[in-house]
Amino acid sequence: MKIDILTLFPEMFNGPFEESIVKRAQEKGLVKIKIHNLRNWAIDKRGTVDDRPFGGGVGMALRVEPIHEALQSLRSKVKNLKSKVILLDPAGKPFNQKKALELSKLNRLILICGHYEGVDERVREHLVDEEISIGDYILTGGELPAMVVIDTIVRLIPGVLKKPDATLDESFSNSKFEIRNSKLLLEYPQYTRPENFRGWKVPGVLLSGNHKKIEEWREKKALERTKKRRPDLLKS
């Protein structure tokens, strides 16, 4: 997969993609991430990419021309691939694990980091395939959401994680339990060694070796945790 990021602040991405799983995915050649400064396609030598909104108002909005020219340039280099252009914006659809899995199957992804008071509406209407929000709150720009989306997607690409089944029984994607309950559940509790720490003991069923009982226990605990912490998931 190739991921291009259009941003006004490319330096913000120094670090997040140079560690851990995303770094290893790039080293394996499973994903290629390239960061582009939107000002490379500015409308003048001063690097102008924004302007005051028509009708008045506070702040500035990103102009349509630089984004259009940037997308034209990036798209011209790679054709006939499954791809999408996504705007990171508070007004977008909420991002979730289902969407992450869908995007992880693409060959090409172009992310536009919104900023200031947003973008010219013609960007939404004519240039992007989707708009994504990572939550009901306002950030200074789309850079952090882009990092979140990429981190979520990359770990789902086949070959990135050492154990292919690692993504199956997690919160929001526990496939076995979802089939039986027709609901997405939070992940069940996890325990590791020591078996007894200061009197805090690992549940005996996990030490029993009885895989059927362990699975039943995990499903029960996943349902209990979801009812307590995210009852909204059970109503959907």
N, C-alpha and C positions, 0 to 999 in steps of 0.2 A: 504494500500500500504506500502511496505517496500522499503526504499531507502538506499543503501550502497554507501559510498563515499571512494574512494581510493586516498590518498593524502600524500604528504611529509610534509605537514604543518597542522596537525589537529587542532592546537591551533587557526588557523584563523577562525574556525567555531564557536568559543566561542562567543555567543551573538546573531548572526543573527537568529538562530532557537529557541531562548529562549524568544522571544517577539511576541506579536500580534497574527496574524492569524495562523502562522505556529506552534507557541507554543500551541494554543488552539486545533489545529488539532491533535497534539501529545497527549495532555491530554485526548482527546475524544477517542483515540485509532484508529483514521482514517488513521494515517500515523506513521510509525516508521522510524526514521532516525538514522543511525549508521555510525560513522566516523572511518575509519581504516587507521593506519599509514602504508604506503607501505613498510617501512623499517622492518616491522614484517616479511616480506618475502624476506629479503635481501639475497644476495648470499654468504655472509660471516659474521663473528662476528662483523666486523666494521660497518655493516649496509650499505654496498655498493649496490646501485640500479641503478647507471648510469656509463657511460664510454665514452671515446673519440670516435667519429664517424670514421668509416673506410673511407679512402680517404682524411682524414684531414678536417680541418675547425675549426671555433671558437666554444667554448663551449662544453657541454656534452649532451648526449642523454640518456633517460631512457632505461634501458635494457629490453629485452623481458621476461627473466626468472622470475623476481619478480612479474611482472604483471600476467603472466601465472599462477604461483603458487597461487597468491592471488585470482584470479578468480576461480580456481579449488576449493579452500577452501570455498569460499562464495557460489558457486553454489551447492556444495555437501550437504549443509544444507537445501536447499529449492528446491524441484523439482516439475515438472508438473504445473508450474504457468506461466501465460503470463508475460514474462520478456524481458528486453533488457539490453545490455551493451553498454554504450555510452562514447566515448572519447570527452572531451572538448578540442577543438583545433582550432586555427585561420583558418586552412585549411578546416574545416568542413562546412556543409551546414548551411545557415543562419537560426537561430532560430526564430520562429514566433508563433502567437497565435494558428494557426491550428496545428502545431506540439505539442504545449503544451497540447491542448485538446486530441490529440492522445495518448500522453504519460500518461496523467492522468487516462487513462482507463486500464493501466497495473497493475498487482499485485506486480511486482518486478522491480526495476530499480537499476542498478549498474553504477555509474559515475566514470570515471577515470580522474583525474586532471593532465593534461600534465604539463610539466615544463622544464626549461632549454631550450635546442634547439629542444625539442620535444621528440618523442618516436621512438624506433626502428620500422621501417616500417612494420615488421612482426606482430606487435600489431594490426595495422590497417588492414592488410590483413587477419589475422586468428583469432583474439580474440575479436574484437568489432563488434557490429551490425550496429552502426552509428557513425558519427562524427558530432559534433555540434559546431557552432561558434555563439557568441552573437553579433558580429559586426566586421566591417572592421578596426580593430585596434589591437595592440599587448599589452597584459597584461603580468605581470610577471609569471603568471601561470593560471591553470584552476580552481583555488579555487573560485574566484569571479564569473566566469561564472556558476559554479555549484550552487552557492547560488541563482543566478538569475533564473536558470532553475527550481530549486526546489520551490522557492517562487511562480513562475508562475504556476507550475503544481498543487501544493497543494491546492490553492484557488479554483481550478476547480473540486476537488474531491467532490462528492455528500455528503452533510452534514457538510462540513467545514464552509461555509458561512451561516449565519442565514437565509438569504433570497435566496432561490434557483435561482430566476430570476436575481440576481445581476450581473451575468456574461454574460447575453444575449445581452444587448445593450451597449457594451463598444466599444472603439476604436478597430478595427481589428476583432470584433466578433459581430457586430450589426446585428443579424439574420434577423429581419424584413426588415430593409432597404436594406440589401444585396440581399434579394430575389427579390425586385423590381428593384434594380439598377444593379444587377449582379456584384457588386463591393464591396470591403471592404472599409468602411468609418471610418473616425475618429469620435469620440463621439461628439454629439451635446453639446452646452453650457449648463451649469447647474447654477441655481440660488437658493438661499435660503433667509431666513429672515435676515434683514428687507427688505420690499418692496421698500423702498426709502432710500438710504444712500448718503448724501451729494449731492443730486440731481441725483445720478446714480440710475435709476429706473429699476425694473424687467420688461421685456417685457409683455405688457398687455395680450397677448394671453395665457400666462402661468397662469394667474389669472382668466381666463374666465370660467374654468370648462368644456369647450368644448373639450372633449378628441380627437375627430377627428381632429379639428383644431390644437391642441397641437402636435399631432403626425405628421401632415403635416409640421408644423413649424420646428419640430426637424429634420425631414428628410431633409428639405431644408437647414437648418443650418449645418447639418452634411456634406452635399454635398459641400456647400460653403467653409467650413473649410478645407475639404480634397483637393479641387481644389487649395486653397491658400497655404496650408502647405505641402501637400503630393500628388502632381499631379501624381507622379509615380504610386500610388495605382490605379488610374483610367485608366492607360494605360496597366495594367497587364491583 
